[in-house]
Amino acid sequence: MQSDRGEGLEGARNQLREIAAELEAIAYRLLGVHASLPDSAVDRVLQLEAADLEPAAEIRAVIQCVLNDSLTPAVRDLRSVAGRTSEDERGDP
């Protein structure tokens, strides 16, 4: 029973590593889109309202938010939990 749990955990960890790698690849694709957009004067000036952004600047801002707020932390957290050893789970129900 314990070995089945260990095998299941290792399988889950392997899947999490794969998912983290896929998310990281998506993050790099988003960076490519970000870099391909023309830099505008609006990008260089701090905007108080998103409604004032030109379309390219708005897309760049959204990509930065997705990367900083969602994808980067998700990749970090998935890799962290996937790297835990059996000793780390002892005591867990």
Secondary structure, DSSP 4 states (H G I P E B T S, - for coil): -HHHHHHHHHHHHHHHHHHHHHHHHHHHHHHHHHHHSPP-HHHHS--S-GGGS-HHHHHHHHHHHHIIIIIHHHHHHHHHHHT--HHHHTT--
